[in-house]
Amino acid sequence: MSHLSKVFNKVPVKVQDRSGFDMSHENLFTAKVGTLIPASVEEVMPGDVVSVGGAMSVELPPLATNFKGRVDARLEAFFVPNRLL
């Protein structure tokens, strides 16, 4: 039986140091102009590494005339420790 225990020491095992879960999601909502809206709230543990990216599409309601202008839309990410809540 002792010869079998050495077999497991010779087999290379790849250990992942990160989670394999895909946390991507999609939010569809309407909002008033000029308001801050939390689109995602995620709890993280100390030592977690989070990569945040975003894509945005803005649709305006139908207007009486053609609209030719600039629309400023921003996506911002904030980290707030639980001790401050």
Secondary structure, DSSP 8 states (H G I E B T S, - for coil): -HHHHHHHHHS-----SS--------------TT-----------TT----------------SS---S------------GGG-
